[in-house]
Each structure stands twice: as structure tokens, then as C-alpha cells.
Amino acid sequence: MVGVGILGYGTVGSGVYEVLNVNKDIIKRKTGEEIEVKKVLDLRSFPGEDIESILTHNFEDILNDESINIVAEVMGGVEPAFTYSRLAIEKGKSVVTSNKALVAEKGTELLKLAEKYNVNYFFEASCGGTIPIIRSLNTSLTSDDVQKIEGILNGTTNFILTKMAEEGRDFGEVLKEAQKLGYAEADPTADVEGHDACRKIAILSSVAFGATVDYKDIHTEGITKITREDIQYANKLNCVIKLIAESEKTPSGIAARVAPCLIKRDHPLAAVNNAYNAIFVKGNMSGETMYYGSGAGKLPTAAAVVSDIIDIVKRKGVYEPIDWDVNKNLPVLSPEKSAVKAFIRIGFENKTEAEKAVCDMFGDVKFTVIDGLNNEFAFITNQETEKSVYDKINKLKTASAVKEVFNVIHVEE
Ligand code: HSE
């Protein structure tokens, strides 16, 4: 018998309880063990619910319960999740988590402790929801030198962008629906401003490149600046807008960023809609592999948490190293030097003069206009450094024919 303690009975916590119960027999067949949830920690009460008799408001009850071998930390946020995870590991309990904020901030400390106490700290559910991406990087693509990871890593923003594009709905209204469906973070700013995707690409980069990539070093933009008008232009250009997280190994460091991007409709990531996530991994031997699945939501995320529990039970709790040198940080390059193409939308006073000002600065570019959007056009730059693009935009803003630069969005080739 393996005892599990669940920290947090929110969307993911209640999902973990459900997965362990609904698939009890299958899990027993796979592990040869009965896995039982012994206690659930939450500040709230759940009268009449199944877990009422095992609910506690006191973490010590889980910490000091010797029948609990594995703790599922699914409470989110850095504290008290970090302290609880640390104490559990120091008590000889393995910890599994979906908490990307904690793994990105304190994962190195918890991994060191896990090694010291010969237990596991597993975090499959922290990136890409149900997609087995950490496991793929850690146990399948092991003969590769991973060069690049790129993908859609946030379900909430992908859901919002999909509904805005397909149904012409408003940002705020779709965000509320994403919250109701259990996709969004407690504070959805983390989703819509790109911070959640930033933490996930930092974690994936650390596992893929074998040393810590600090999420604080990654240039991050969210989707709050994306308007219906931008989506109309994207449509006309045969593109869609997606929040793309990417990270690439270069000789001078890691080139990483999170930003909304225009991608062509025939790009494989363009077909990833709603709360689905997809991740490309480019290895020097395997070439490109792509991973796809539900990136958010109760049961898909809980299934990934339980897969870590099963892994630990199968390993009889013995420490399993992860290829992430927690004592080494990889340098992240300043985004200014990276080569980009940008979609730029401009409001003008005088069309001919504004077009001339653009061509004087950006060379020969093609202009796009949308019926009904008056006194504005958009164009896509040729490839140049990000710094050069923004220097030119700043000059463009001073041109008398140019009234306003409405938006600048990266274009993914
Ligand atoms: N808020 C996250 C998302 C949940 O929307 O992707 C899954 O990590």
C-alpha cells in the first residue's frame, strides 16, 4: 500500500483524487500496489464530499503521517508550497507537482534536496498539462543534443486567441470562460501577460539543455495588446496569432523569448487550438519531434500528476536523477540581438507619405489594408535585429505622415 497526501483541493487537486479513484484498478495493475489518498490539505471545508473524512487544515497531519510516502503538491504559488515540499522531502517523502511557479523559482533547491534524501521531486504536470514532455526529454530523447524547443505552452491564452479569431469574441468575455473551465491561474495575469508560459519554457529549457535557464532572464510579452483588428490583418495575411514560447541553444548562450507571433496557417502550430498545447523539440540526431495534448484543465493536468506518482511507485521511491545540473546557470542572450521579422500596424495622416517613410526605413515592404479600417495599414519587415526594428519604429513615430504605431507583433517563419 502506498499512501498519498494531496496539498490543495482545487481544480488539479480534486482531479488527482478523481484519477486515483476512477483508475484505481488500472493503476494497481501497472504498479502492483494499492495507492490510497490518506489525507487532503485545504483551508476550505467540503461538507458532504467524499474527501470530508480525510480533509485536514493542518500540514503537520500530512508531514507526520508515516503512511504517506508521496505528496502531491498542487496548491500553486511559491509559498507555502515551497516550505511544505521542502519539509516533505526532508521527511523522506517524494513530491510530485503541477506547480510551474515553484519549479521555475525553487526547482533547483528542491531537486538538490531530493537527491540528498534519496527521494524524487517530479514535475511532469508543470509544463504542457497532460503532454509527457518532461518524461520525453528526460528518458526518451536521451541520445540527442537538444538544440531548440518551441511551442504553445499556455492553454488559457490559446483558448482566448482561438475564440477571438474564430468567433470574433471579446478578450474579457473569453477569459471569463477560460476561468470557468479551470484553465486560468488564480490570478490570470500570469496567463495573459505570458509569465506562465515563460516559467514553462524556462523549466523545459533547463531539462533539455541540462542546466538552469532562469525564467527571469527570458524576454516575455503577453497577449493583452492583441486586438480584433490585429486578428483581421492576420487573417488577410493567411496567418493566425499564437503565443509562442521558444528557446534555442546558440554558441553564445540561450536565445529565448515568449511573445505573440503571426504564424502561417500551414504551420503545424497554427492548427493547435483552444486549450491545447504543442511543443516542438529539435535534436541534433532525431531532428524535429512534436508533442500535442490538453495543456490545461482538471483531469488532463491531474493525469500528468498521477503519472509521476505511478513512476515513483514503480521505482520503489528510489531517487532518479534528472539531466538538469542544478549548480550551473546558462546565460540567456539579450533579445535585442536576435533576428526577427515584425508585423507593424500604422495609423497615418497621409497614406503616400507614410508609405514612403516606411520604405525609406525598412526597404521594400508590402502594405496590407483591411476594408473598414480607415487611415491605417500594416506591413511586415524584412529580417533584422530586434534593436534595429525598434530603433526604426521610434524614428517612424516622429514622421509627420505617421499618426500612430498601433502594434508590433513578431512574425514566425
Ligand atoms: N493556466 C495554465 C494554462 C494552466 O492556461 O496553461 C496549466 O498550466
Boltz pocket constraint, residues with backbone or C-beta under 6 A from the ligand:
constraints:
  - pocket:
      binder: B
      contacts: [[A, 98], [A, 125], [A, 126], [A, 128], [A, 129], [A, 153], [A, 154], [A, 155], [A, 156], [A, 157], [A, 182], [A, 183], [A, 184], [A, 185], [A, 191], [A, 196], [A, 295], [A, 296], [A, 297], [A, 301]]
      max_distance: 6.0
